[in-house]
């Protein structure tokens, strides 16, 4: 069930911020990192895919044109986790995640078990009974990720899911996203600022620059490309360490 995106343009009001993007198909079981400098169009690209911004072009999932689906059907197929988090602060963490499951029409016999399981996998089961409004920014971000992951949608879009997290949590979350992509045969697309994390965890990298696709390919190929360095205005040194992981150093 690949995701095919063709000639995608996304607008903020009258201003077009993504211009005719036609990336290679996004394959099930893979995680793609969406990178690019500030204002490159990363968030708009994800929100356009999710139907949250006006978009033109084709977004096709398993021969269904996603742009023509009813909102309720679309959200069952494409889940979006925003960078900014908003919820009813008085709800507990557990109830917040449970509500996300039921509101999206994924409810079943063991909703409570599904909510408990994703909180456990994110390492925040101990927060279950606490009000969301009493949590730190990083903890709230983990709750937002739990809301996005609790239901088995075939496409998961996450906008800077690690921005408020410490290094340990960043690694845990990205490793979990990799596992969920494989376990569920899901398509995971995640916007990231940290190039080293993108290189370490993604199967593929999509580089945006000024609303256009500047590079699309394997992490090593994209990060080592001249267009990646040019997009960020730096020199990049990309190597593989002794454990086989990609390392990235930036130089002015």
matplotlib code that plots the C-alpha trace (Angstrom):
import matplotlib.pyplot as plt

x = [0.0, 2.5, 1.7, 2.1, 2.4, 2.4, 2.6, 1.7, 1.4, 0.4, -0.7, -1.0, -3.7, -2.6, 1.0, 2.1, 4.7, 5.2, 5.7, 4.8, 6.4, 6.6, 8.7, 9.3, 6.6, 6.7, 6.8, 5.2, 7.5, 9.8, 10.6, 11.4, 13.0, 11.9, 14.7, 15.5, 16.3, 13.7, 10.8, 11.7, 8.1, 8.4, 5.4, 3.3, 4.2, 3.0, -0.1, -0.9, -0.7, -2.9, -5.5, -5.0, -3.9, -5.3, -3.4, -3.4, -2.1, -2.5, -2.1, -2.9, -2.9, -3.5, -5.4, -7.6, -7.3, -6.8, -7.8, -11.3, -12.0, -14.3, -12.5, -13.4, -12.1, -9.0, -8.0, -8.3, -5.7, -3.4, -2.5, -0.8, 1.1, 1.7, 4.7, 2.6, 0.5, -3.0, -5.5, -7.9, -5.4, -7.6, -7.7, -5.3, -2.7, -4.4, -7.8, -6.2, -4.7, -7.9, -10.0, -7.7, -8.4, -12.2, -12.5, -10.7, -13.1, -10.5, -12.3, -12.5, -12.8, -9.5, -9.2, -7.8, -5.2, -4.1, -3.8, -1.8, 0.5, 1.5, 2.2, 4.4, 6.3, 7.0, 8.1, 5.5, 3.1, 3.9, 2.3, -1.0, -3.0, -1.5, -3.4, -1.8, -1.7, 0.6, 3.3, 6.5, 6.7, 8.7, 6.2, 3.3, 5.1, 5.3, 1.6, 0.9, 3.1, 1.1, -2.1, -0.7, 0.6, -2.2, -4.3, -3.0, -3.2, -1.3, 0.4, 1.9, 3.1, 5.0, 6.2, 9.4, 8.3, 11.7, 11.9, 11.2, 12.8, 16.2, 18.7, 17.7, 14.1, 14.9, 16.7, 13.9, 11.1, 12.9, 13.8, 10.1, 9.0, 11.3, 9.9, 6.3, 6.9, 8.1, 5.6, 2.6, 3.9, 3.2, 4.5, 6.2, 7.2, 8.9, 10.2, 13.5, 16.0, 18.8, 20.7, 22.6, 19.3, 17.8, 20.9, 20.9, 17.2, 15.6, 15.5, 15.2, 15.7, 13.7, 15.3, 13.1, 14.5, 12.2, 9.2, 10.8, 12.4, 16.1, 17.1, 15.5, 17.3, 19.2, 20.4, 24.1, 23.5, 21.3, 23.4, 26.6, 25.2, 26.3, 22.6, 22.2, 25.2, 24.0, 20.5, 21.8, 24.7, 27.4, 29.9, 29.0, 31.2, 29.3, 30.9, 30.0, 31.4, 32.7, 29.2, 27.9, 25.9, 26.1, 27.7, 27.3, 29.5, 28.7, 31.3, 30.8]
y = [0.0, 2.6, 6.3, 8.1, 11.9, 13.8, 17.5, 18.5, 22.2, 23.5, 27.1, 29.3, 31.7, 33.1, 32.2, 28.9, 27.3, 23.8, 23.8, 20.8, 18.1, 14.7, 12.5, 8.8, 6.6, 6.1, 2.4, 0.4, -0.6, 2.4, 5.7, 8.8, 11.8, 15.2, 17.7, 21.2, 24.6, 26.8, 27.9, 25.1, 23.8, 20.7, 21.4, 22.6, 19.4, 17.2, 19.3, 19.2, 15.4, 15.3, 17.6, 20.4, 22.9, 23.6, 21.4, 20.6, 17.5, 13.8, 11.9, 8.3, 5.4, 1.9, 3.3, 5.6, 9.3, 10.6, 14.2, 13.0, 11.0, 12.3, 13.8, 10.8, 8.3, 10.3, 10.6, 6.8, 6.4, 9.4, 10.4, 13.7, 14.6, 18.3, 20.0, 22.2, 20.3, 21.2, 19.2, 19.5, 20.1, 18.5, 15.1, 12.5, 11.2, 7.8, 9.4, 11.7, 8.8, 6.7, 9.6, 10.0, 6.3, 6.6, 10.0, 8.6, 5.7, 3.1, 1.9, -1.8, -4.4, -3.6, 0.2, 0.5, -2.2, -0.4, 2.9, 1.3, -0.5, 2.6, 4.5, 1.6, 1.5, 5.3, 4.8, 7.0, 4.5, 6.1, 9.3, 7.7, 9.2, 12.6, 15.6, 16.6, 20.2, 19.3, 17.8, 19.4, 20.3, 17.2, 15.0, 16.6, 15.9, 12.3, 12.2, 13.8, 11.0, 8.4, 9.9, 9.5, 6.0, 4.4, 3.6, 1.5, 4.0, 3.1, 6.5, 8.4, 12.0, 13.5, 17.1, 17.6, 14.9, 15.2, 19.0, 19.2, 15.9, 15.2, 13.1, 9.8, 10.3, 11.4, 8.1, 6.1, 7.8, 7.5, 3.8, 3.2, 4.8, 2.6, -0.5, 0.6, 1.2, -2.4, -4.1, -2.4, -2.2, 1.5, 4.5, 6.9, 10.4, 12.5, 16.1, 16.5, 19.3, 17.1, 15.7, 13.1, 11.7, 11.6, 9.8, 7.3, 6.3, 7.0, 4.6, 7.5, 11.3, 13.9, 17.3, 20.4, 23.8, 26.8, 24.6, 22.3, 18.8, 19.3, 15.7, 12.4, 9.2, 7.1, 9.0, 8.8, 10.0, 12.9, 14.1, 13.9, 15.7, 19.2, 20.4, 19.4, 21.5, 24.4, 24.2, 24.8, 27.1, 25.0, 22.4, 18.8, 15.9, 12.6, 9.3, 5.9, 5.1, 1.7, 0.6, 1.4, 4.5, 7.7, 10.6, 14.2, 17.2, 20.7, 23.4, 27.1]
z = [0.0, -1.2, -0.9, -4.3, -4.3, -7.6, -8.3, -4.8, -4.1, -0.7, 0.1, 3.1, 2.0, -1.3, -0.7, -2.1, 0.1, -1.5, -5.3, -7.4, -5.3, -6.9, -4.6, -5.3, -3.8, 0.0, 0.7, 3.6, 6.4, 5.9, 7.7, 5.7, 7.3, 5.9, 6.3, 5.2, 6.7, 8.4, 6.1, 3.6, 3.7, 5.9, 8.1, 5.1, 3.2, 6.0, 6.6, 3.0, 3.0, 6.0, 4.4, 7.0, 4.4, 0.9, -1.5, -5.2, -6.9, -6.3, -3.1, -3.7, -1.2, -2.6, -5.6, -3.4, -4.1, -0.5, -1.4, -2.4, 0.8, 3.5, 6.5, 8.7, 6.2, 5.5, 9.2, 9.5, 6.8, 7.5, 11.1, 11.7, 14.9, 15.1, 16.6, 18.9, 21.4, 22.5, 24.5, 27.5, 30.2, 32.9, 31.2, 32.5, 30.1, 29.9, 29.1, 26.5, 24.6, 24.9, 23.6, 20.5, 19.8, 20.0, 18.2, 15.2, 14.9, 15.8, 19.0, 19.7, 22.4, 24.1, 23.7, 27.2, 26.5, 23.3, 25.2, 28.0, 25.5, 23.6, 26.8, 27.9, 24.7, 25.0, 28.6, 30.1, 31.7, 35.1, 33.9, 33.1, 36.0, 35.8, 34.2, 30.9, 32.0, 34.9, 32.6, 31.2, 27.5, 26.7, 28.5, 26.7, 23.4, 24.3, 25.0, 21.6, 20.0, 21.9, 20.5, 17.0, 17.4, 19.4, 16.3, 13.4, 10.5, 7.4, 7.1, 10.1, 9.7, 12.6, 12.6, 14.7, 17.3, 19.1, 19.4, 23.1, 24.1, 25.7, 23.8, 25.5, 24.7, 21.1, 20.4, 22.1, 20.1, 16.7, 17.4, 18.2, 15.0, 13.1, 14.8, 14.3, 10.6, 10.3, 12.6, 11.1, 7.5, 8.0, 6.1, 8.5, 7.5, 10.1, 9.9, 11.7, 12.2, 13.5, 10.4, 12.5, 13.9, 10.4, 9.0, 11.9, 11.9, 8.5, 5.6, 3.2, 3.4, 1.5, 1.4, 0.9, -0.1, -0.7, -1.1, -3.6, -3.4, -3.6, -3.0, -2.4, -1.7, 0.9, 4.0, 3.0, -0.5, 0.4, 3.4, 1.4, -1.6, -2.5, -2.6, 1.1, 2.1, -0.1, 1.4, 4.9, 3.9, 5.5, 4.7, 5.7, 6.5, 6.3, 7.4, 8.8, 12.2, 13.4, 14.3, 10.8, 11.8, 9.8, 11.5, 10.3, 11.1, 10.0, 9.3, 8.5]

ax = plt.figure().add_subplot(projection="3d")
ax.plot(x, y, z, "-o")
ax.set_aspect("equal")
plt.show()
